Amino acid sequence: MHDVRQAGFKVHQLAKESKDAIFQAALRVAGQAIRTGRMREHAMVASDYAIKVINLKFPDNMAAVKNEQEWQIRTLN
């Protein structure tokens, strides 16, 4: 578990250092996904960050957000 926790911290550190908002949010998705190996509650945070990535990449595009949400529901259940 220690290794999983440390890997998540490293990815989040990379996110903090990033100047690109989309890349930063994507790294946070990955960091939270890694941390699900320790605590499954991190999956919900990863899901939220994935929606943030879509919002940043496709501003004001609710269809893109809906597609992401529907993909998450179909795939991650």
Backbone as a ProteinNet text record, in pm:
[ID]
protein_1_A
[PRIMARY]
MHDVRQAGFKVHQLAKESKDAIFQAALRVAGQAIRTGRMREHAMVASDYAIKVINLKFPDNMAAVKNEQEWQIRTLN
[TERTIARY]
80.8	0	85.8	198.1	286.2	327.2	360.7	402.7	291.2	169.2	54.8	36.8	42	26.4	135.5	258.6	369.8	356.9	312.4	293.4	187.5	79	-24.9	29.5	109.7	170.6	260.2	336.7	426.9	349.4	240.1	159.5	96.6	48	-10.5	94.1	216.9	324.3	349.2	348.2	362.2	248.7	127.8	13.1	34.2	84.3	110	211.6	307.7	414.6	372.4	263.9	219.7	158.9	186.1	128.1	5.1	-16.2	-127.5	-245.5	-357.3	-472.1	-530.6	-536	-592	-499.9	-370.2	-274.1	-274.2	-285.3	-288.6	-409.6	-526.1	-646.7	-636.1	-578.9	-561.4	-467.5	-362.7	-273.3	-346.6	-435.4	-512.2	-606.7	-662	-742	-654.6	-535.7	-445.6	-405	-372.5	-332.3	-441.9	-564	-675.6	-703.2	-691.4	-712.9	-609.9	-486.2	-381.5	-418.2	-467.7	-496.3	-616	-694.5	-804	-751.2	-623.8	-562.5	-553.1	-560.9	-552.8	-689.8	-766.7	-899.9	-993.6	-1095.1	-1183.7	-1258.6	-1271.5	-1340.1	-1272.4	-1145.6	-1073.8	-1129.6	-1202.2	-1261.1	-1359.4	-1436.8	-1533.3	-1460.8	-1349.6	-1273	-1211.3	-1161.1	-1106.4	-1213.6	-1333.8	-1445.7	-1476	-1475.2	-1499.4	-1390.9	-1265.9	-1156.4	-1167	-1214.7	-1232.7	-1335.2	-1441.6	-1540.5	-1476.1	-1390.3	-1320.6	-1234.7	-1166.6	-1085.8	-1173.5	-1289.3	-1381.1	-1426.2	-1461.6	-1504	-1394	-1270.8	-1158.9	-1130	-1137.7	-1107.2	-1217.7	-1341.9	-1458.1	-1547.7	-1505.8	-1583.5	-1727.6	-1820.1	-1962.5	-2022.6	-1964.6	-2016.2	-2076.3	-2202.6	-2269.4	-2284.6	-2288.4	-2296.8	-2170.1	-2054.6	-1929.1	-1927.1	-1975.7	-1982.5	-2078.1	-2193.5	-2291.1	-2233.4	-2161.4	-2097.5	-1999.1	-1920	-1822.9	-1895	-1998.1	-2072.3	-2135.3	-2195.4	-2257.1	-2153.4	-2035.9	-1928.5	-1885.8	-1870.4	-1832.2	-1934.8	-2061.6	-2166.2	-2165.9	-2153.5	-2152.5	-2028.4	-1914.6	-1787.2	-1740.5	-1767.4	-1708.5	-1798.5	-1916.2	-2005.9	-1965.3
-119.2	0	126.5	118.9	235.5	277.6	179.9	211.8	278.5	230.8	290.2	435.1	455.3	591.3	684.1	637.8	719.5	750.4	652.8	675.7	783.5	777.2	880	1016.7	1026.2	1154.9	1208.4	1121.2	1164.6	1220.9	1154.4	1202.6	1337.8	1352.5	1480.2	1591.1	1556.8	1656.4	1704.1	1612.1	1650.2	1743	1714.8	1800.7	1941.5	1951.7	2083.4	2162.5	2093	2159	2195.4	2138.4	2161.8	2300.3	2362.7	2492.9	2478.4	2359.9	2333.9	2278.9	2351.4	2314.4	2178.3	2148.7	2020.6	1905.9	1922.5	1819.1	1802.2	1912.7	1908.1	1827.7	1854.9	1781.5	1634.2	1606.4	1467.7	1392.6	1459.5	1396.7	1368.8	1457.6	1435.1	1315.4	1297.1	1176.7	1054.1	1053.3	938.8	919.6	1028.7	1019.4	961.1	1006.8	953.8	807.7	774.9	636	543.7	587.8	509.2	487.3	591.8	585.4	496.3	457.5	364.6	230.1	202.6	80	78.1	194.5	206.7	235.1	321	359.2	374.4	294.2	296.7	428	506.9	634.9	731.7	709.2	795.2	781.7	675.5	656.1	767.7	811	919.3	1050	1073.9	1195.9	1188.3	1071.3	1053.4	1081	1033.3	1056.2	1204.9	1276.5	1421.9	1494	1454.7	1517.8	1487.8	1369.5	1337	1431	1461	1557.3	1695.1	1730.6	1859.3	1865.9	1755.8	1752.3	1782.2	1718.8	1740.7	1886.2	1941.4	2081.9	2177.1	2147.7	2232.5	2217.1	2094.8	2068.3	2115.4	2104.3	2142.1	2236.8	2362.8	2456.9	2470.9	2474.2	2495.9	2389.5	2270.1	2163.2	2055.4	2073	1979.4	1841	1834.2	1703.5	1622.2	1688	1617.9	1569	1652.4	1613	1494.3	1502.7	1393.7	1263.9	1272.9	1154.1	1091.4	1175.4	1125.2	1059.6	1125.6	1068.9	935.5	929.3	804.8	695	730.7	632.8	578.9	669.3	626.4	529.7	562.9	477.8	340.1	338.6	209.8	127.3	192.1	122	91.8	178.8	166.5	98.9	58.7	-12.4	-155.8
0	0	0	65.7	70.7	-69.9	-154.7	-291.4	-371.2	-352.9	-422.9	-378.3	-250.1	-195.5	-248.9	-249.7	-297.8	-446.8	-524.5	-668.3	-690.4	-615.6	-626.3	-592.4	-487.1	-449.6	-560.9	-623.9	-731.7	-850.1	-886.3	-998.8	-963.4	-840.6	-799.4	-794.6	-761.3	-763.3	-906	-1001.2	-1142.2	-1184.1	-1135.3	-1166.5	-1112.6	-991.1	-931.4	-1012.5	-1069.4	-1144.8	-1286.7	-1335.5	-1473.2	-1489.1	-1601.5	-1634.6	-1723.6	-1777.5	-1868.6	-1788.8	-1787.2	-1704.4	-1743.2	-1872.5	-1915.6	-1873.5	-1895.7	-1856.3	-1704.5	-1633.5	-1487.2	-1439	-1495.5	-1455.8	-1494.2	-1610.9	-1654.5	-1559.6	-1515.4	-1417.5	-1286.7	-1249.2	-1126.2	-1141.4	-1261.8	-1288.1	-1261.4	-1320.3	-1304.7	-1158.9	-1091.9	-952	-864	-885.6	-807.2	-843.5	-971.6	-1013.7	-948.6	-943.5	-876.8	-730.1	-668.4	-525.1	-492	-592.5	-564.8	-517.4	-547.3	-497.8	-346.4	-285.5	-140.7	-78.9	-146.7	-97.8	-215.8	-222.4	-338.7	-354.9	-249.3	-257.4	-354.5	-382.4	-477.1	-618.6	-645.9	-778.7	-812.3	-714	-738	-770.1	-704.4	-730.3	-870	-907.4	-1042.3	-1146.3	-1120.6	-1211.4	-1225.4	-1114.2	-1118	-1196.4	-1175.1	-1249.9	-1399.4	-1434.9	-1576.7	-1640.2	-1567.9	-1617.3	-1630.3	-1537.3	-1544.8	-1671.3	-1703.2	-1825.9	-1947	-1952.5	-2065.2	-2069.3	-1954.1	-1948.9	-1994.1	-1958.4	-2000.1	-2149.5	-2195.7	-2336.4	-2430	-2384.9	-2466.2	-2386.7	-2370.2	-2288.3	-2339	-2245	-2273.7	-2365.2	-2367	-2451.7	-2361.4	-2329.8	-2239.7	-2302.5	-2435.5	-2501.3	-2473.3	-2474.9	-2445.9	-2301.3	-2210.7	-2069.1	-2052.9	-2117.5	-2109.5	-2164.7	-2276.1	-2333.3	-2235.4	-2169.7	-2070.9	-1954.1	-1904.3	-1791.6	-1829.5	-1946.9	-1991.5	-2011.5	-2064.9	-2080	-1943.9	-1846.8	-1711.9	-1652.6	-1669.5	-1612.9	-1679	-1812.9	-1885.4	-1852.9	-1847.1	-1841.1	-1699.2	-1607.9	-1475.3	-1373.5	-1414.8	-1322.2	-1304.4
[MASK]
+++++++++++++++++++++++++++++++++++++++++++++++++++++++++++++++++++++++++++++

